[in-house]
Structure formats: structure tokens, C-alpha cells
Amino acid sequence: MSDKYDLVVIGSGPAGEKGAAQAAYFGKRVALIERNKELGGACAVTGTLPSKTLRESALFLSGLRQREIYGVSTSVKTQNLSVSAFMAHKDRVVQAEIDRIHNNLHRHKIELIKGTASLVDPHTVRVALTEGGTRELSASVILIATGSSPWRPPSIPFSDPDIDDSDKVLTLDRIPNHFIVLGGGVIGCEYASIFAALGISKVTIIEGRDRLLGFLDPEIGDILTASFRRLGMEVILKDKITKYDKPSSGRGVRVTLESGRVLEADRLLAAAGRSSNVEGMNLEGVGVKMGERGKIEINENFQTSVPHIYAAGDVVGWPSLAATSMEQGRVAMCHAFQLSYKTRMAETFPYGLYTIPEVSICGLSEEEARRKHPDVEVGKAFYRDNARGQIVNDPEGILKLVFDAKTKKLYGVHILGERATELIHIGQSVMVLDGTIDYFIQTVFNYPTLSEIYKYAAYDGLGRVARRGQSSA
């Protein structure tokens, strides 16, 4: 077969897979290059799916959801818990996703080439084949979707076998008794809450700023931090590690904080962000402009500084979500091949945090809305006042609506609690359709459902607006 293709995709994560499939769906000849043993990138193998599956495993094995509902502790499941038992469901889910990607490529007649890619010139990709030898592929369009890897700051001694990044933590040989997490971002908070939920690990999270997850609405962030502490997690804010040592036993980690406090733990997870996978690709050599930590610079159509070379997914940086990466890959290829099928990225999209408890947000926080708009109000409803919330026993859950006090246009939705990442799409749809909170008042929700809290958050918001009018009368 000829080595000339309409499209060559480098990377099989969400952006690469979906971009390749989009072009192939419309009859383009596509090759996809993957250097790793398994398909799916960090999303399937080391990041999104593994961590989210471990969250469900922790909830099941600890019996956390059932303890207060039925008055029976099921935490005996975690006594003498082995790593293999903890990881078993994760391994099955990951393999199922890898199989799905293989089937999707086969169904779309996309040629899969295993090897490491680099650019010879703007239209030629050289592949050092995994099986030996090389191939040179000619492409009208190239999509770079090589993803990202954990960033390893030089100040952290990752050579210590008891210090992990977010990839290495999945290869634990034992469940730690004390687990330190450095970094209060999404990855750090997710893993910290997973191990805290197991109930067999002491978990300490250290964040240099004054709050965890600083991008959250502060009210939601404070509730989440309080929830972490109720799980038994120690949360240390406005402090940082200044020294790393080994305990006298020679196993584990001993750290000294700027405050002078000394902590010892079995393991430490450093969640310090991520950097783009672009090493050895010769991107700058063919004219592709790069930014900080290897991020590829793109325009609104996901074109790099070389117009027929596109980039999508984590390799371009923010927002670095699997969901947005998929859409970026699709939009990029529709632009590349002048397909009117999908011409732009949605401006409004949700974030999901698979912490315990779960959090999801869409749109503006209360603070952001007040900075941008002259008259903003909020409405809140709580799971504890909702019948389904009582059934699932989630007393901490909250939904917060941020809206315009005069027009009632919805600016933001913030949810903490059971099924937050599913519930967010109701509010997202209203925002995308430029709707108002009147929708929640006028519509009928199934009963009993958590979705019904939208109605009562809207009522609460309208009540706040009415009381403002009464007080000024």
C-alpha cells in the first residue's frame, strides 16, 4: 500500500481517536500512530478512567455509602485489602476501553501504526516502528494529539521509589498506611479522597495556596474541604515542603514543611501539573511554535503556525479535559477537510471533579459573575431537603445557581454531591440555549429525583430577588 494519506494522526487518546474517526467517517484515508503498548493515552491507561474507576472501587470496598443508611459498617471489606483486589475493576474497565478504541479504528478503516513519530518536513512523518525499522508517511494534513505526562519539578526527588507522580501511583505494591499528597489541584484532590475513603490510610494533603481547587466557587470549595476533613483527611494550606528525607527505617518519606512541621509517610504523591508530550518530534524544526512546558500554540481552528498541521487535546493545554479533547479533535478535522459537520467548539462546557464527594461546575462562579455583570443573585438547594437526597443519604450535597437578578438569565451552575457530573448537564443545556431559571420553575421533574433540586434552587433565587425588592420599598 502507498504511504500517502489524507491524514496522519499522532496519538490515540481522545483527541487523536475522535479526530481520526471524524475524517475517516467522511472517506479520508487515515493512519494513526501510537508509540505506547496500549491505545487510549492517559485518558484510558493512566489518568481519567483509572482514577475514576478507583473512586468507585474505594466507595464499594469501604462501604462508605452504606454505613449510615443501613446502620451497618461494611468497612471490614478493606481490612487486609490487597493492591490486586483494589485495582481489579480498574484493570477490567481499562481493557474494555482499549478494546473499544481498537474496534473503532477497525470500523473506520484507520490504519494503526505502532511506533514513535517525528516530522521530517511539514508533510512527512517518520515512524520508528516498534517492531523494528522505519516508515515515512506523506500526509496532506497532520494532527498532533500526543497528550501530556505528569510534570516532574526538579526540586522533588522522584528517584525515591516511595515518591510517585500521578502515573506511577497506579503501580503501588501496597496500600499505604499514611499517604501524603502534594498539590491541591484536581489530580491531588481526587487521589487524596480515594485513599481517605478506604478508611485504612491516613491521608495528608498539602497545598501552598490558601484554598484547595482555587478555580471553584469559593462556597463550593469550602464545603468540599470540610467534607475532606470529615472523611478523616488532614488538609494543610498555605504551607509547602522544603526538605525531603528518608525515615530511619529506610522506607517511606519524611518531609519538612516551611512551617517547621515534620511529617513521615509510607508514600508521597506529587501532583504538580502536566507537560505536553512533544519530545523528539522535531516540531520546532518544521516551524511549529511552542509555548511553556511544550504546549503547542494554536488558533481558534486548532491550526498550528503551520496551517495544515493541527493540534488538539492536552498537548495544547487548557482545559485539558477528555470531553473537550474529543471535540477539539473533531472540530479540527472538520476545519481541515472543509466539512460543515462540526464547525466550532461549544463555548459552554462542564468540568467534572471525581473527588469524594463529587463536584461539577459549568459557567461563572458567583464572584466571576459579580465582576462581569451589574446585578447578580444566587439560588441554592440542598440534597438534605430532597427526597432522593435522603434516600441516597447525601446530607452535604448542594446545588447553586448564579443568575441575572433582572432577566433571570443563568450564568453558572455549581453542584457538590452524588451524581453531580450527571446533573450538571441540565443546567448546561439551559445555559447553551441562553435560557433563564424560569425553565426550572415551569418544567416537571421526575419524583423522587436529585434533578428536582434545580426547581428549589430557582425558587430560592427568586425569593432572594423578591426580598431585595421588599427591603428597598
C-alpha positions as CSV (number, residue, x, y, z in Angstrom):
1,M,0.0,0.0,0.0
2,S,1.0,3.6,-0.6
3,D,2.4,5.6,2.3
4,K,0.4,8.7,1.2
5,Y,-2.5,9.6,3.4
6,D,-5.1,12.4,3.6
7,L,-4.5,12.5,7.4
8,V,-1.8,11.2,9.7
9,V,-2.7,11.4,13.4
10,I,0.0,11.1,16.1
11,G,-1.5,9.8,19.4
12,S,-4.5,7.6,20.2
13,G,-6.0,9.5,23.2
14,P,-9.4,11.2,23.0
15,A,-8.4,13.9,20.6
16,G,-6.5,11.6,18.3
17,E,-9.0,8.8,18.2
18,K,-12.0,11.1,17.6
19,G,-10.2,13.3,15.1
20,A,-9.1,10.2,13.1
21,A,-12.6,8.8,13.2
22,Q,-14.2,12.1,12.1
23,A,-12.0,12.3,9.0
24,A,-12.4,8.6,8.2
25,Y,-16.1,8.8,8.6
26,F,-16.1,11.2,5.6
27,G,-14.0,9.0,3.4
28,K,-10.5,10.2,4.1
29,R,-7.6,7.8,4.2
30,V,-6.2,8.0,7.7
31,A,-3.2,6.5,9.6
32,L,-2.9,6.7,13.3
33,I,0.5,6.4,15.1
34,E,0.8,5.3,18.7
35,R,4.1,4.7,20.5
36,N,2.8,3.1,23.7
37,K,1.9,-0.6,24.0
38,E,-1.8,0.2,24.6
39,L,-4.1,2.6,22.9
40,G,-6.0,5.4,24.6
41,G,-3.3,7.6,26.1
42,A,-3.5,9.0,29.6
43,C,-7.3,9.1,29.4
44,A,-7.7,5.3,29.2
45,V,-4.5,3.9,30.7
46,T,-3.0,6.2,33.4
47,G,-5.4,9.1,34.0
48,T,-9.1,9.7,33.6
49,L,-10.7,6.2,33.5
50,P,-8.3,4.5,36.0
51,S,-8.7,7.2,38.7
52,K,-12.5,7.4,38.3
53,T,-12.8,3.6,38.5
54,L,-10.6,3.5,41.6
55,R,-13.0,6.0,43.1
56,E,-15.9,3.6,42.6
57,S,-13.8,0.7,43.9
58,A,-13.0,2.7,47.1
59,L,-16.6,3.6,47.7
60,F,-17.7,-0.1,47.2
61,L,-14.9,-1.7,49.2
62,S,-15.2,0.8,52.1
63,G,-19.0,0.6,52.2
64,L,-18.9,4.4,52.7
65,R,-22.2,5.0,51.0
66,Q,-23.9,2.3,53.1
67,R,-22.6,2.9,56.6
68,E,-25.1,5.5,57.7
69,I,-28.0,4.4,55.5
70,Y,-28.3,0.9,56.9
71,G,-26.6,1.3,60.3
72,V,-24.1,-1.4,59.4
73,S,-20.4,-0.9,58.9
74,T,-19.1,-2.7,55.9
75,S,-15.5,-1.4,56.3
76,V,-14.4,-5.0,57.0
77,K,-14.0,-5.2,53.2
78,T,-10.9,-3.0,53.4
79,Q,-9.2,-5.0,56.1
80,N,-6.1,-6.6,54.7
81,L,-7.1,-5.2,51.3
82,S,-4.6,-6.2,48.6
83,V,-3.5,-3.9,45.8
84,S,-4.6,-6.5,43.3
85,A,-8.1,-6.6,44.7
86,F,-8.2,-2.8,44.8
87,M,-7.0,-2.5,41.2
88,A,-9.1,-5.4,39.7
89,H,-12.1,-3.4,38.5
90,K,-9.9,-0.6,37.2
91,D,-7.9,-3.2,35.1
92,R,-11.2,-4.5,33.6
93,V,-12.5,-1.1,32.7
94,V,-9.2,0.0,31.1
95,Q,-9.0,-3.1,29.0
96,A,-12.6,-2.7,27.8
97,E,-11.8,0.9,26.7
98,I,-8.7,-0.2,24.9
99,D,-10.7,-2.9,23.1
100,R,-13.3,-0.3,22.2
101,I,-10.7,2.0,20.6
102,H,-9.2,-0.9,18.6
103,N,-12.7,-1.7,17.3
104,N,-13.5,1.9,16.5
105,L,-10.3,2.3,14.4
106,H,-11.0,-1.0,12.6
107,R,-14.6,0.0,11.9
108,H,-13.5,3.3,10.3
109,K,-10.7,1.5,8.3
110,I,-8.0,3.6,10.1
111,E,-4.5,2.1,9.7
112,L,-2.9,1.7,13.1
113,I,0.9,2.0,13.1
114,K,2.8,1.3,16.3
115,G,5.9,3.3,16.7
116,T,7.4,6.7,17.6
117,A,6.8,9.6,15.2
118,S,8.8,12.6,14.3
119,L,8.4,15.2,11.5
120,V,10.9,15.1,8.6
121,D,9.3,18.1,6.9
122,P,5.9,19.7,7.1
123,H,4.2,16.9,5.1
124,T,6.3,13.9,6.1
125,V,6.1,11.8,9.3
126,R,8.9,9.3,10.0
127,V,7.9,6.4,12.3
128,A,10.5,4.4,14.2
129,L,8.4,1.2,14.2
130,T,8.0,-0.7,17.5
131,E,8.7,-4.0,15.6
132,G,11.9,-2.5,14.1
133,G,12.7,-0.4,11.0
134,T,11.2,2.9,9.9
135,R,8.4,4.1,7.7
136,E,7.9,7.5,6.1
137,L,4.3,8.7,5.7
138,S,3.2,11.5,3.5
139,A,0.2,13.5,4.7
140,S,-1.9,16.3,3.4
141,V,-3.0,17.1,7.0
142,I,-1.3,16.1,10.3
143,L,-3.0,16.1,13.7
144,I,-0.8,16.1,16.7
145,A,-2.6,14.6,19.7
146,T,0.2,13.3,21.8
147,G,-1.3,14.3,25.1
148,S,0.6,15.0,28.3
149,S,2.6,13.4,31.1
150,P,3.0,14.3,34.8
151,W,5.3,17.3,35.2
152,R,8.2,16.5,37.5
153,P,9.7,19.6,39.2
154,P,13.4,19.2,39.7
155,S,13.0,20.1,43.4
156,I,11.2,16.8,44.0
157,P,13.4,13.7,44.2
158,F,11.3,11.4,42.0
159,S,14.2,8.9,42.1
160,D,13.0,7.9,45.5
161,P,10.8,4.8,45.0
162,D,8.4,6.0,47.6
163,I,7.6,9.2,45.7
164,D,5.0,8.9,43.0
165,D,3.6,11.0,40.2
166,S,0.0,10.5,39.0
167,D,1.1,7.7,36.6
168,K,3.4,5.9,39.0
169,V,0.8,5.8,41.8
170,L,-1.2,3.3,39.7
171,T,1.7,0.8,40.2
172,L,1.5,0.7,44.0
173,D,2.8,-2.5,45.5
174,R,0.9,-2.0,48.8
175,I,-1.8,0.2,50.2
176,P,0.0,2.9,52.2
177,N,-0.9,3.4,55.9
178,H,0.0,7.1,55.6
179,F,-0.2,8.9,52.3
180,I,0.9,12.4,51.7
181,V,-0.4,14.3,48.6
182,L,1.5,17.3,47.5
183,G,-0.8,19.6,45.5
184,G,-4.4,20.6,46.0
185,G,-5.4,20.6,42.3
186,V,-7.8,18.2,40.6
187,I,-5.5,15.1,40.5
188,G,-4.2,15.6,44.0
189,C,-7.7,16.0,45.5
190,E,-9.1,13.1,43.6
191,Y,-6.4,10.6,44.8
192,A,-6.4,12.0,48.3
193,S,-10.2,11.5,48.7
194,I,-10.0,8.0,47.2
195,F,-7.4,6.8,49.7
196,A,-9.2,8.6,52.6
197,A,-12.5,6.9,51.7
198,L,-10.8,3.5,52.0
199,G,-10.5,4.2,55.7
200,I,-7.3,2.3,56.1
201,S,-4.9,5.2,55.1
202,K,-4.1,8.4,56.9
203,V,-4.1,11.0,54.2
204,T,-2.5,14.4,54.4
205,I,-2.9,16.9,51.5
206,I,-0.5,19.9,51.3
207,E,-1.3,23.0,49.3
208,G,0.7,26.2,49.2
209,R,-2.2,28.4,48.4
210,D,-5.0,29.4,50.8
211,R,-7.5,27.0,49.4
212,L,-7.9,23.8,47.5
213,L,-9.0,23.9,43.9
214,G,-8.9,27.6,43.6
215,F,-10.9,27.7,40.4
216,L,-14.1,26.5,42.2
217,D,-16.7,28.9,43.5
218,P,-15.3,29.6,47.0
219,E,-18.5,28.5,48.8
220,I,-18.4,25.1,47.0
221,G,-14.7,24.8,47.6
222,D,-15.1,25.4,51.3
223,I,-17.8,22.8,51.6
224,L,-15.6,20.3,49.7
225,T,-12.7,21.0,52.0
226,A,-14.9,20.5,55.1
227,S,-16.1,17.2,53.5
228,F,-12.5,16.0,53.1
229,R,-11.8,16.7,56.8
230,R,-14.9,14.7,57.8
231,L,-13.5,11.8,55.7
232,G,-10.6,11.9,58.1
233,M,-8.2,13.7,55.7
234,E,-5.7,16.3,57.1
235,V,-5.7,19.4,54.9
236,I,-2.7,21.7,55.3
237,L,-3.0,25.0,53.5
238,K,-0.5,27.9,53.0
239,D,2.5,25.7,53.6
240,K,5.0,23.8,51.4
241,I,7.6,21.1,51.6
242,T,11.2,22.5,51.9
243,K,13.1,19.2,52.5
244,Y,12.7,15.5,51.6
245,D,14.4,12.8,53.6
246,K,14.1,9.1,54.3
247,P,12.9,7.9,57.8
248,S,15.3,5.9,60.0
249,S,13.7,2.7,58.7
250,G,14.8,3.5,55.2
251,R,11.3,3.1,53.8
252,G,8.8,5.8,53.1
253,V,9.2,9.6,53.1
254,R,10.0,12.2,55.7
255,V,9.3,15.8,54.7
256,T,9.9,19.1,56.4
257,L,7.4,21.9,55.8
258,E,8.2,25.6,55.6
259,S,6.2,26.0,58.9
260,G,8.8,23.7,60.6
261,R,6.5,20.7,60.9
262,V,7.9,17.3,60.0
263,L,5.8,14.5,58.6
264,E,6.5,10.9,57.9
265,A,4.5,8.7,55.5
266,D,4.7,5.5,53.5
267,R,4.3,7.2,50.2
268,L,4.1,10.7,48.7
269,L,2.2,11.6,45.6
270,A,3.4,14.8,43.9
271,A,0.6,16.2,41.8
272,A,2.4,19.2,40.2
273,G,0.6,19.5,36.9
274,R,1.4,18.1,33.5
275,S,3.6,18.9,30.5
276,S,3.0,18.2,26.8
277,N,4.4,15.0,25.1
278,V,6.4,16.6,22.3
279,E,10.0,15.4,22.9
280,G,11.9,14.3,19.9
281,M,9.2,15.2,17.4
282,N,11.1,18.0,15.6
283,L,8.0,20.2,15.7
284,E,10.0,23.5,16.0
285,G,12.3,22.2,13.2
286,V,9.3,22.3,10.8
287,G,8.0,25.6,12.0
288,V,5.5,24.7,14.7
289,K,5.6,27.3,17.5
290,M,5.7,26.1,21.1
291,G,4.9,27.5,24.5
292,E,5.5,26.8,28.1
293,R,6.0,23.1,29.1
294,G,5.9,22.0,25.5
295,K,2.3,23.3,24.8
296,I,1.7,23.8,21.1
297,E,0.4,27.2,20.1
298,I,-2.9,27.1,18.0
299,N,-5.6,29.3,16.7
300,E,-9.3,29.0,17.1
301,N,-9.4,26.3,14.5
302,F,-6.7,24.2,16.2
303,Q,-4.2,25.1,13.5
304,T,-0.6,25.5,14.5
305,S,1.8,28.1,13.0
306,V,2.0,25.6,10.0
307,P,-1.6,25.7,8.7
308,H,-2.0,22.1,7.6
309,I,-0.6,20.8,11.0
310,Y,-3.3,20.8,13.7
311,A,-3.0,20.0,17.4
312,A,-5.7,19.1,19.9
313,G,-6.1,17.7,23.4
314,D,-3.7,18.0,26.4
315,V,-0.8,18.9,24.1
316,V,-2.3,22.3,23.6
317,G,-3.0,22.9,27.3
318,W,-6.2,24.3,28.9
319,P,-8.8,23.0,29.5
320,S,-7.2,19.5,29.3
321,L,-10.4,17.5,29.7
322,A,-11.1,14.3,27.9
323,A,-14.5,15.6,26.9
324,T,-13.1,18.8,25.3
325,S,-10.2,17.0,23.8
326,M,-12.6,14.7,21.8
327,E,-14.5,17.8,20.5
328,Q,-11.3,19.6,19.6
329,G,-10.1,16.7,17.5
330,R,-13.4,16.6,15.7
331,V,-13.6,20.3,15.1
332,A,-10.0,20.4,13.9
333,M,-10.6,17.8,11.3
334,C,-13.8,19.3,10.1
335,H,-11.9,22.5,9.5
336,A,-9.0,20.7,7.9
337,F,-11.2,19.0,5.3
338,Q,-13.8,21.7,5.0
339,L,-16.6,19.7,6.5
340,S,-19.6,21.6,7.7
341,Y,-20.5,18.8,10.1
342,K,-19.0,20.4,13.2
343,T,-17.5,23.8,12.8
344,R,-16.7,25.1,16.3
345,M,-16.2,24.1,19.9
346,A,-19.0,24.8,22.3
347,E,-18.3,27.8,24.4
348,T,-20.1,26.4,27.5
349,F,-18.9,23.1,28.8
350,P,-18.8,21.4,32.2
351,Y,-16.0,20.4,34.5
352,G,-16.2,17.3,36.5
353,L,-14.2,16.6,39.6
354,Y,-14.4,12.9,40.7
355,T,-13.5,13.7,44.3
356,I,-15.5,12.2,47.2
357,P,-17.9,14.0,47.3
358,E,-18.2,14.6,43.5
359,V,-18.2,18.2,42.2
360,S,-19.2,19.6,38.8
361,I,-19.4,23.2,37.5
362,C,-20.5,25.0,34.4
363,G,-20.3,28.7,33.7
364,L,-19.4,31.5,36.0
365,S,-18.8,31.4,39.8
366,E,-20.7,33.9,41.9
367,E,-17.5,36.0,42.2
368,E,-16.9,36.0,38.5
369,A,-20.5,36.8,37.7
370,R,-20.5,39.8,40.1
371,R,-17.3,41.1,38.4
372,K,-18.8,40.9,34.9
373,H,-22.5,41.8,35.5
374,P,-24.1,44.6,37.4
375,D,-26.9,42.7,39.2
376,V,-26.4,39.1,40.1
377,E,-28.2,36.8,42.5
378,V,-27.9,33.2,43.6
379,G,-30.3,30.4,44.4
380,K,-29.4,27.3,46.5
381,A,-31.0,23.9,47.2
382,F,-29.7,21.1,49.4
383,Y,-29.7,17.4,49.0
384,R,-30.8,17.0,52.6
385,D,-34.1,18.7,51.7
386,N,-34.7,16.5,48.7
387,A,-36.4,13.1,48.9
388,R,-33.9,11.4,46.7
389,G,-31.1,13.1,48.6
390,Q,-32.5,11.4,51.8
391,I,-32.7,8.0,50.0
392,V,-29.0,8.1,48.9
393,N,-28.1,9.7,52.2
394,D,-26.1,12.7,51.0
395,P,-26.6,15.4,53.6
396,E,-23.7,17.6,52.3
397,G,-25.0,17.9,48.7
398,I,-25.7,21.4,47.3
399,L,-26.8,22.9,44.0
400,K,-26.0,26.6,43.5
401,L,-27.4,28.7,40.6
402,V,-25.9,32.0,39.6
403,F,-28.2,34.2,37.5
404,D,-29.1,37.8,36.5
405,A,-31.5,39.3,39.0
406,K,-33.4,41.2,36.4
407,T,-33.5,39.0,33.3
408,K,-33.1,35.7,35.3
409,K,-30.6,34.5,32.7
410,L,-28.5,31.7,34.0
411,Y,-24.8,32.4,34.3
412,G,-23.5,29.4,36.3
413,V,-24.3,26.1,37.9
414,H,-22.3,24.6,40.7
415,I,-23.0,21.2,42.2
416,L,-21.4,19.2,45.0
417,G,-22.8,15.8,45.8
418,E,-24.0,12.5,44.5
419,R,-24.2,12.4,40.6
420,A,-23.0,16.0,40.3
421,T,-21.3,15.2,37.0
422,E,-24.5,13.9,35.5
423,L,-26.8,16.6,37.0
424,I,-24.7,19.4,35.6
425,H,-25.9,18.8,32.1
426,I,-29.4,20.0,32.9
427,G,-28.1,23.4,33.8
428,Q,-25.6,23.4,31.0
429,S,-28.4,22.9,28.4
430,V,-30.3,25.9,29.7
431,M,-27.2,28.0,29.5
432,V,-26.3,26.8,26.0
433,L,-29.9,27.7,24.9
434,D,-29.5,31.1,26.5
435,G,-32.3,30.2,29.0
436,T,-33.4,31.5,32.3
437,I,-34.1,29.9,35.7
438,D,-37.8,30.1,34.8
439,Y,-37.3,26.8,33.0
440,F,-36.7,25.1,36.3
441,I,-39.8,26.5,37.7
442,Q,-42.0,25.7,34.8
443,T,-40.8,22.2,34.0
444,V,-41.8,18.9,35.6
445,F,-39.1,16.6,37.1
446,N,-39.5,13.0,38.0
447,Y,-40.1,12.4,41.7
448,P,-38.1,11.4,43.7
449,T,-35.0,12.6,41.8
450,L,-32.0,14.7,42.6
451,S,-32.8,16.7,39.5
452,E,-35.7,18.3,41.3
453,I,-33.3,20.4,43.3
454,Y,-33.0,22.6,40.3
455,K,-36.6,23.7,40.9
456,Y,-36.0,24.6,44.5
457,A,-32.7,26.4,43.9
458,A,-34.6,28.5,41.3
459,Y,-37.4,29.2,43.9
460,D,-34.8,30.1,46.4
461,G,-33.2,32.5,43.9
462,L,-36.5,34.2,43.0
463,G,-37.2,34.5,46.7
464,R,-33.9,36.3,47.3
465,V,-34.7,38.8,44.5
466,A,-38.2,39.4,45.9
467,R,-36.9,40.1,49.4
468,R,-34.4,42.6,48.0
469,G,-37.4,44.5,46.4
470,Q,-39.3,44.4,49.7
471,S,-36.4,45.7,51.7
472,S,-35.9,48.6,49.4
473,A,-39.6,49.5,49.4
